[in-house]
């Protein structure tokens, strides 16, 4: 705690309490964002969309690419 914070607590305890509450709320907030949907992949040959990262279950080949980079 700094000297300024101590003085603020003495001069204006209501404001000091509000600032302490704001800091507590910020501390308790999660740092990471909630994970979204898993990435989707599309086959270059048959255009099947699936969560499989490498091999297309229809073509049985290494043709899956992330959607948006075809």
N, C-alpha and C positions, 0 to 999 in steps of 0.2 A: 504494500500500500504506500502510495506517495504522500508527501507532506500536503500537497494540494488536496488530495482526497480527504485527509484528516481535517483540514480546515473547512472544506465544504460540509463535512458531517457536523462540525460544530456550528457553523453559520446557518445552514439550511438543511436540517435533518430530513425533511420531506423529500426534497430533491435528491439527496444522497440515497435515500431508500429506493426511490424510483430508478435511479441509475444502477444501483446494485441489483434490482430486480431485472432490469434490461440485460445486464451482463450475465445474470444467471440463466435467463432464457436463451441467450445466444450460446452459452456454454453447453446447454442441454440439447441443442439442435443437432441432428445427425449431420455428419460431415460429407457423407456420400449420398448421391442421388439413388433413388430406388431403381433397381434394374428393370429395364423394359422387356419387351418380348424378345425371345431368342432370335438370332439372325436367321434369315431365310436364304435359301440357295435355289438357283434355277439351272436346269440342265441346258447346255448349249445346243444339244441335238433335238431332244423331244420336248423341251420347255416345261418339264415337270418341276413344280415348286415343292421343296421339301426342306427339312432341317438337316438332312445328310450333308456333311461338309465336303466329301471327296467323291464318292462313287454314286452314280445314279442307279437306283434299284431297277429301273426299267431297261436302260441301255447296258447296264453292267460295265460301265466305263468311267474313267476319271474325267467327267465332263461337267461337274457341278461348279458353278461360279456364284459369288455373292450377288444378290439382286442389286442392280444399279451399276454394275461394272461389266456388263456384257458387251 
